[in-house]
Amino acid sequence: MPDNKLFLMAGGGTGGHVIPALAVARELRSRGHDAFFVGTERGVEARIVPQAGFKLQLINIGGLKNLGILRKVTSLFQLVASTISQLFTPRPTAVFSMGGYVAGPPVLAAILRKIPVVVMEPNAVPGFTNRWIARFVHRALLSFQETGRFFPKGRTEITGLPVRDDFFRIKPKERGGKFTVLITGGSQGSRTLNDAARASWPLFTKSELPVRFIHQTGPPTFEQIDREFTATGLDGEVRPFIQDMAAAFADADLIVCRSGAGTVSELAAAGKPSVLIPFPFAADDHQLRNAEAFQQAGASLLFVDREWTGQKLFETVRTLINSPLQLMEMGERARKLAHTGAAQRAAEILEEIN
C-alpha cells in the first residue's frame, strides 16, 4: 500500500465539472489517500461534495465579474495569494483539475508553489483555464486525440471521462416493435429541443410511423408539455427529469440531445446512435467541437441549434427508421470512442506523483 497522500480536487459550478472529479476522489480514497475539494457556495459542489463525504473548501470568486482587465488581474492574484494560505496547508501532493473558472485560483496557486497539476480535459477544445495553464501541467488526460495539440508533447494521455458502469453494460438494442426516440436537453431541459419536439408531434401523428418517445423536458415546462403530448395520443412518456438515464439510454433506438462532455461520453460508453444539437452559447463553443468530433467519426448526425425544428426532427427520425444498417454502424462507431477505467487511470497517475 503506497503512503497516504493528500490531493486537492479543483473544478466546480456544474455537475460536469464536479461529478467526474468525485469519481476520481472516490478511487483515490479506495486506495488509502485523502482528497478535498475547492468550490463556491453557489455551485453544485456545495451540495454533492459533502454528501459524498469529502471536505469542501469555499472560495469567493464573484468579485472578478464585471471588472476592468487591470482590476481583474490584480484581484485574481490577490485571490491566488489568499488561496495559497487557505488551501495549501498542509501541502497537497498534487492538484487534480477539471477546469472551469472555479479551478483557476487553486491551479494558479499550485503552479506558483510548484505543486504538480493533473488536468482532465473532456472536451475536443479545452476551456480557457486549461488552455492558459497547458504548458505547466504535469499531465493532461483527454477524451479526444485532437485535443493533444493544445498541450506539450509527451504529457497527454487518452483516458476519457469517468462514466458510470451502467452505461458500459448497455447492449446493442435489437430492432422490433416501435422505434424509441429519447430526447433530452439536460437536467434543466432545452427550449430548442422541447419546441422542436412539440412542433413534430402533428407530423408524427399524421404519418403513423411506429414511433415511441421518451422526453426529458426539464422541470420549468414539464406540466404544459406533458398535457400537450398526452393530447396527441402518441406513444411514450414525458418526464421533468430522468433519474435512471442509463435505463433510458438502453431503451432508446436513437438519442436526440446536446453535446456536452458528459453526454457524449455516455453516448460512447453506451454505443448509441445520436443526433447532436450543440448548445450555441457554450464556452469556447466546445459543444460544437464535441459534436463535430462525433460526426467525423460517423457516430452522430449534427445540426446547429438555429436549424433544429420539428420538421427536421420528423425527417431525421423517418430517415433513420428506414436505415437500420446506418443506425447500427453509428452505434458501433460511438462505442469505439469510449474509454473504460478513466477514474482508475487518473488515480494511478496522481498516485505515482512524489
C-alpha positions as MATLAB code, in Angstrom:
seq = 'MPDNKLFLMAGGGTGGHVIPALAVARELRSRGHDAFFVGTERGVEARIVPQAGFKLQLINIGGLKNLGILRKVTSLFQLVASTISQLFTPRPTAVFSMGGYVAGPPVLAAILRKIPVVVMEPNAVPGFTNRWIARFVHRALLSFQETGRFFPKGRTEITGLPVRDDFFRIKPKERGGKFTVLITGGSQGSRTLNDAARASWPLFTKSELPVRFIHQTGPPTFEQIDREFTATGLDGEVRPFIQDMAAAFADADLIVCRSGAGTVSELAAAGKPSVLIPFPFAADDHQLRNAEAFQQAGASLLFVDREWTGQKLFETVRTLINSPLQLMEMGERARKLAHTGAAQRAAEILEEIN';
ca = [
       0.000    0.000    0.000;
       1.501    3.382   -1.005;
       1.956    6.087    1.606;
      -1.142    8.135    2.340;
      -1.235   11.239    0.148;
      -3.428   14.349    0.046;
      -4.930   15.655   -3.197;
      -6.762   18.871   -3.970;
      -9.667   18.492   -6.429;
     -10.302   21.711   -8.385;
     -13.345   22.406  -10.538;
     -16.866   23.313   -9.619;
     -20.008   25.147  -10.621;
     -21.670   22.399  -12.668;
     -22.156   18.671  -12.409;
     -19.996   18.256  -15.497;
     -17.022   19.560  -13.523;
     -17.782   18.030  -10.136;
     -19.121   14.524  -10.823;
     -16.019   13.254  -12.715;
     -13.774   14.739  -10.016;
     -15.830   12.903   -7.393;
     -15.299    9.628   -9.262;
     -11.527   10.190   -9.156;
     -11.672   11.238   -5.492;
     -13.572    8.061   -4.566;
     -10.953    5.985   -6.370;
      -8.169    7.790   -4.509;
      -9.969    7.179   -1.213;
     -10.329    3.483   -2.018;
      -6.534    3.402   -2.426;
      -5.991    4.843    1.039;
      -5.476    8.502    0.139;
      -7.259   11.708    1.150;
      -8.853   14.313   -1.109;
     -10.617   17.612   -0.593;
     -12.466   19.917   -2.985;
     -12.420   23.617   -3.760;
     -15.583   25.388   -4.846;
     -18.149   28.072   -4.184;
     -21.298   28.059   -2.120;
     -23.355   28.666   -5.292;
     -22.080   25.699   -7.292;
     -23.480   22.168   -7.207;
     -20.346   21.150   -5.290;
     -21.771   22.826   -2.187;
     -24.424   20.101   -2.080;
     -22.955   16.973   -3.606;
     -19.358   17.077   -2.320;
     -20.283   16.975    1.406;
     -22.934   14.337    0.605;
     -20.155   12.170   -0.836;
     -18.177   12.523    2.390;
     -15.452   14.888    1.182;
     -14.364   18.205    2.665;
     -15.187   21.317    0.624;
     -13.124   24.488    0.990;
     -15.098   27.515   -0.176;
     -13.595   30.399   -2.119;
     -15.306   33.580   -3.276;
     -14.652   34.458   -6.903;
     -17.767   36.514   -7.588;
     -15.741   39.734   -7.242;
     -13.954   39.073  -10.529;
     -17.036   39.668  -12.614;
     -17.715   42.988  -14.368;
     -14.233   44.365  -13.600;
     -11.778   46.061  -15.938;
      -8.842   43.970  -17.109;
      -6.259   45.590  -14.771;
      -8.530   45.343  -11.738;
      -9.456   41.785  -12.681;
      -5.797   40.703  -12.897;
      -4.990   42.411   -9.587;
      -7.999   40.811   -7.898;
      -7.143   37.409   -9.369;
      -3.616   37.463   -7.943;
      -4.929   38.628   -4.575;
      -7.309   35.671   -4.669;
      -4.469   33.325   -5.623;
      -2.381   34.624   -2.710;
      -5.223   34.037   -0.267;
      -5.834   30.625   -1.838;
      -2.229   29.592   -1.170;
      -2.551   30.241    2.547;
      -6.079   28.836    2.767;
      -5.752   25.659    0.719;
      -2.116   24.608    0.769;
      -1.633   23.980    4.480;
      -0.929   21.100    4.681;
       0.650   20.939    1.256;
      -1.176   18.558   -1.152;
       0.810   16.084   -3.232;
      -0.901   17.295   -6.413;
      -3.896   19.180   -7.767;
      -6.441   17.438   -9.983;
      -8.359   19.919  -12.136;
     -11.493   19.547  -14.239;
     -11.120   23.130  -15.468;
     -13.720   25.869  -15.277;
     -13.499   29.262  -13.598;
     -13.558   27.778  -10.081;
     -10.382   25.830  -10.855;
      -8.423   28.949  -11.825;
      -7.221   30.220   -8.411;
      -6.166   26.866   -6.898;
      -4.467   25.771  -10.126;
      -2.546   29.060  -10.397;
      -1.618   28.786   -6.723;
      -0.355   25.242   -7.312;
       1.784   26.357  -10.255;
       3.313   29.155   -8.157;
       4.035   26.671   -5.366;
       5.478   24.144   -7.871;
       2.856   21.553   -6.975;
       2.111   19.173   -9.873;
      -1.191   19.770  -11.683;
      -3.036   16.981  -13.496;
      -5.915   18.185  -15.669;
      -8.751   16.180  -17.168;
      -9.990   17.869  -20.342;
     -13.041   16.022  -21.690;
     -13.916   18.463  -24.491;
     -12.495   18.465  -28.008;
     -11.305   22.047  -27.395;
     -10.024   22.893  -23.881;
     -11.683   25.580  -21.833;
      -9.955   28.887  -21.092;
      -8.364   27.774  -17.810;
      -6.844   24.601  -19.257;
      -5.614   26.400  -22.393;
      -3.983   29.091  -20.287;
      -2.090   26.722  -17.982;
      -1.464   23.990  -20.599;
       2.318   24.348  -20.713;
       2.597   24.000  -16.934;
       0.623   20.772  -16.470;
       2.221   17.566  -15.243;
      -0.238   15.501  -17.277;
      -3.350   16.188  -19.381;
      -5.963   13.425  -19.513;
      -8.030   13.736  -22.685;
     -11.111   12.308  -24.366;
     -10.238   13.286  -27.957;
      -6.971   12.677  -29.784;
      -7.128   16.085  -31.466;
      -7.110   17.876  -28.090;
      -3.478   16.881  -27.644;
      -2.308   19.769  -29.835;
      -3.107   22.209  -27.019;
      -0.710   20.567  -24.538;
       3.038   19.858  -24.524;
       4.095   16.755  -26.395;
       4.610   13.748  -24.161;
       2.341   14.988  -21.364;
      -1.031   13.807  -22.696;
      -2.919   10.560  -22.417;
      -6.306    9.483  -23.754;
      -8.306    8.294  -20.742;
     -11.826    9.509  -21.464;
     -14.156   10.828  -18.796;
     -15.380    8.745  -15.850;
     -18.766    7.271  -16.791;
     -20.990    5.030  -14.682;
     -20.546    1.324  -15.361;
     -24.277    1.079  -16.151;
     -23.670    2.806  -19.487;
     -20.896    0.399  -20.487;
     -23.170   -2.558  -19.720;
     -25.808   -1.459  -22.264;
     -26.060   -3.987  -25.088;
     -26.956   -3.105  -28.702;
     -30.732   -2.943  -28.953;
     -32.437   -5.410  -31.238;
     -34.963   -3.907  -33.627;
     -38.552   -4.824  -33.020;
     -41.702   -3.048  -32.000;
     -41.820    0.733  -32.003;
     -38.794    2.882  -32.721;
     -37.941    4.651  -29.434;
     -36.551    8.186  -29.538;
     -35.048    9.646  -26.372;
     -34.995   13.461  -26.324;
     -33.058   15.163  -23.550;
     -31.687   18.668  -23.234;
     -30.087   18.030  -19.857;
     -31.451   18.250  -16.344;
     -32.971   21.704  -16.929;
     -34.202   20.888  -20.418;
     -33.653   22.747  -23.670;
     -36.100   25.198  -25.215;
     -34.868   24.338  -28.713;
     -35.271   20.592  -28.238;
     -38.600   20.988  -26.443;
     -40.047   23.303  -29.099;
     -38.892   21.064  -31.960;
     -40.440   18.015  -30.302;
     -43.778   19.793  -29.852;
     -43.763   21.004  -33.460;
     -43.036   17.460  -34.686;
     -45.962   15.757  -32.970;
     -48.612   16.616  -35.594;
     -46.248   15.309  -38.293;
     -45.703   12.018  -36.484;
     -49.418   11.691  -35.765;
     -50.281   12.178  -39.436;
     -47.531    9.837  -40.665;
     -48.495    6.957  -38.354;
     -44.844    5.955  -38.106;
     -44.259    3.321  -35.380;
     -42.511    5.739  -33.002;
     -42.382    5.979  -29.225;
     -40.959    8.985  -27.349;
     -39.137    9.379  -24.052;
     -38.747   13.104  -23.448;
     -36.935   14.809  -20.575;
     -38.263   18.360  -20.625;
     -36.664   19.859  -17.531;
     -38.908   20.990  -14.633;
     -39.913   24.503  -15.819;
     -42.051   23.450  -18.803;
     -42.900   19.880  -17.866;
     -46.595   20.251  -16.984;
     -47.528   22.145  -20.147;
     -45.576   19.836  -22.465;
     -46.925   16.753  -20.711;
     -50.520   17.935  -21.248;
     -49.855   18.691  -24.920;
     -48.155   15.338  -25.524;
     -50.956   13.399  -23.841;
     -53.484   15.142  -26.099;
     -51.669   13.917  -29.231;
     -52.317   10.255  -28.471;
     -48.717    9.395  -29.419;
     -46.984    6.571  -27.580;
     -44.394    7.473  -24.969;
     -43.785    9.438  -21.810;
     -42.767   12.934  -20.829;
     -40.767   13.450  -17.636;
     -39.323   16.540  -15.955;
     -36.163   14.621  -15.030;
     -34.987   11.088  -15.752;
     -33.417    9.612  -12.642;
     -32.025    6.487  -14.322;
     -30.599    7.850  -17.558;
     -28.713    4.616  -18.292;
     -32.008    2.722  -18.396;
     -33.472    5.352  -20.745;
     -30.410    5.014  -22.990;
     -30.837    1.228  -23.061;
     -34.487    1.630  -24.090;
     -33.720    4.061  -26.936;
     -33.056    3.323  -30.601;
     -31.944    6.928  -31.156;
     -30.941    9.741  -28.779;
     -31.519   13.413  -29.588;
     -29.513   15.619  -27.239;
     -26.979   18.361  -26.597;
     -23.251   17.587  -26.815;
     -21.652   18.432  -23.502;
     -18.653   16.322  -22.477;
     -20.621   14.153  -20.064;
     -23.367   13.455  -22.587;
     -21.074   12.451  -25.447;
     -19.041   10.272  -23.061;
     -22.218    8.444  -22.069;
     -23.234    8.046  -25.724;
     -19.860    6.457  -26.443;
     -19.987    4.150  -23.419;
     -23.493    3.008  -24.364;
     -22.698    2.705  -28.074;
     -25.805    4.660  -29.021;
     -26.530    6.441  -32.318;
     -27.404   10.062  -31.769;
     -28.464   13.367  -33.237;
     -26.471   16.166  -31.609;
     -27.676   19.768  -31.390;
     -24.886   21.690  -29.621;
     -25.816   24.413  -27.144;
     -24.840   27.548  -29.106;
     -23.708   29.593  -26.097;
     -21.348   27.032  -24.542;
     -17.967   28.448  -23.526;
     -15.455   28.341  -26.383;
     -18.155   26.659  -28.489;
     -16.945   23.365  -27.004;
     -20.257   21.575  -27.580;
     -19.978   22.209  -31.321;
     -16.415   20.845  -31.332;
     -17.512   17.731  -29.431;
     -20.360   17.166  -31.888;
     -18.055   17.665  -34.857;
     -15.691   15.015  -33.492;
     -18.570   12.541  -33.173;
     -19.896   13.428  -36.619;
     -16.469   12.954  -38.203;
     -16.211    9.550  -36.517;
     -19.552    8.571  -38.053;
     -21.162    8.188  -34.615;
     -23.691   11.035  -34.820;
     -25.607   13.420  -37.009;
     -25.053   17.105  -36.279;
     -27.475   20.023  -36.584;
     -26.865   23.551  -35.330;
     -29.351   24.981  -32.876;
     -30.962   27.508  -35.214;
     -31.854   24.861  -37.826;
     -33.302   22.261  -35.447;
     -37.070   22.325  -35.982;
     -39.996   19.968  -35.719;
     -39.738   19.311  -39.441;
     -36.033   18.405  -39.111;
     -36.759   16.086  -36.200;
     -39.522   14.330  -38.106;
     -37.484   13.968  -41.322;
     -34.414   12.705  -39.444;
     -36.336   10.077  -37.486;
     -38.247    8.985  -40.595;
     -34.964    8.528  -42.491;
     -33.245    6.595  -39.703;
     -36.199    4.300  -39.071;
     -35.707    3.122  -42.642;
     -31.897    2.924  -42.288;
     -31.206    0.154  -39.734;
     -27.700   -0.510  -41.049;
     -26.767    3.169  -40.683;
     -28.085    3.186  -37.113;
     -26.131    0.060  -36.243;
     -22.943    1.500  -37.721;
     -23.393    4.792  -35.838;
     -23.742    2.875  -32.589;
     -20.649    0.776  -33.287;
     -18.604    3.849  -34.135;
     -19.811    5.625  -30.998;
     -18.638    2.707  -28.860;
     -15.184    2.905  -30.446;
     -14.883    6.381  -28.908;
     -15.461    5.014  -25.385;
     -12.738    4.617  -22.766;
     -13.099    2.457  -19.686;
     -11.366    2.934  -16.351;
     -10.901    6.724  -16.585;
     -11.175    7.320  -12.836;
      -8.812    4.433  -12.073;
      -6.212    5.655  -14.550;
      -6.425    9.232  -13.230;
      -5.921    7.919   -9.683;
      -2.907    5.862  -10.800;
      -1.264    8.900  -12.382;
      -1.879   11.010   -9.276;
      -0.641    8.210   -7.038;
       2.657    7.993   -8.955;
       3.486   11.643   -8.206;
       6.089   12.014   -5.455;
];
